[in-house]
């Protein structure tokens, strides 16, 4: 049984179809790489899997759950734009557990 299952997933932005009936299966612990030229849909697919975007059609499941219901970590490639400049290094590292409601001693 696949841990990640994508079936006939499509996503458009306006008139531009970015993903067109994508199918993918990945087993738990399997290492998967997406590569291709700029604009081919790699980041859009990852956004759908992380629950940041909704597909126009098709389905995506992670561990049998919808992306928004699963516990998926997502790190943006350009991390300099993803950091909070007003936080320390530790503050940036603790941000995820903080918004998840973890108490201070667990974040530390």
C-alpha angles and dihedrals in degrees: 000000000000120000092207116038124180119179126188090327116181131179131178134184106207108309093342114098105207100173121029117191095320117189123194138161126186128176122225109277093016117134113230128184128197115201135166143110124309112285098023095117105262095129093040090056090049090048090054092048090049092049093245093117131030120226119239089225140351127046142270126195130182114194088345092305134104113260094253090054097046128083103247125165118215127188118186115231094231095057093175088071092044097058124091105238092203092058128076121240089265091048091053092048091049094048096091096050089042094058088044088061098250113158120247096259091056093047091052 
